[in-house]
Each structure stands twice: as C-alpha cells, then as structure tokens.
C-alpha cells in the first residue's frame, strides 16, 4: 500500500499496481452503486469530489462504496483541502487488464440506454 499524498498531509492507502487483482476489481465494479460512481468519474474525465456524485444512499454508505473502490485499486482518492477528490486509476487498470475498464463503461452505458437510470 502506498499513501496518496506527501507525508505530513492527510493520506489514504491505495494498493500498489502490482497488488491489484482482477477478482477484486470485478467485485468492486459488480455493485450498481459503485459502478455508477465509476461511470460518473469517467464522465468527468479527471477528478471528481465525492459530493458531486448523486447517489440514492446515505453518506456513510457512500463512504463505504468509495472505500471499496479505492481499496480494490479502481480509484485514487486525494485530499485537496477539505475535499476528497477521486480519479480513476485508468493507467494502472489498462496496464493490468487491457480493455476491461472501457468495456465495463461501454456496457454500463448500453444498460442505462436499454433500461433507464432506475
């Protein structure tokens, strides 16, 4: 695990690239709320504040879902002042599992178009 920010500031643990496992990434992406978070961050094409993702769950449940995504290597979380910013670990995921993230995002988009954003 590596800290997300320089020493002396608040940091969160993230798995090193070599410690990210496919089964854990798939587990993180399998939950509809977490998939929605990943899609929102991908659409932002950069960093996104936790509060900027509208989710139909409590704040503590949101925190849980973001933590699962971080601990499984899907996102990187960085404190910027009091805001916790989130970014996809696209380079790491693409290097480890080429095409996975793009395919999941494409499939999620097709599902929303087919079923609506229920």
Secondary structure as GFF3:
##gff-version 3
##sequence-region A 1 118
A	DSSP	beta_strand	2	3	.	.	.	ID=ss1
A	DSSP	beta_strand	13	14	.	.	.	ID=ss2
A	DSSP	three_ten_helix	17	19	.	.	.	ID=ss3
A	DSSP	alpha_helix	22	30	.	.	.	ID=ss4
A	DSSP	alpha_helix	32	44	.	.	.	ID=ss5
A	DSSP	beta_strand	48	49	.	.	.	ID=ss6
A	DSSP	three_ten_helix	50	52	.	.	.	ID=ss7
A	DSSP	alpha_helix	59	71	.	.	.	ID=ss8
A	DSSP	beta_strand	75	80	.	.	.	ID=ss9
A	DSSP	beta_strand	83	88	.	.	.	ID=ss10
A	DSSP	alpha_helix	90	96	.	.	.	ID=ss11
A	DSSP	alpha_helix	100	115	.	.	.	ID=ss12
###
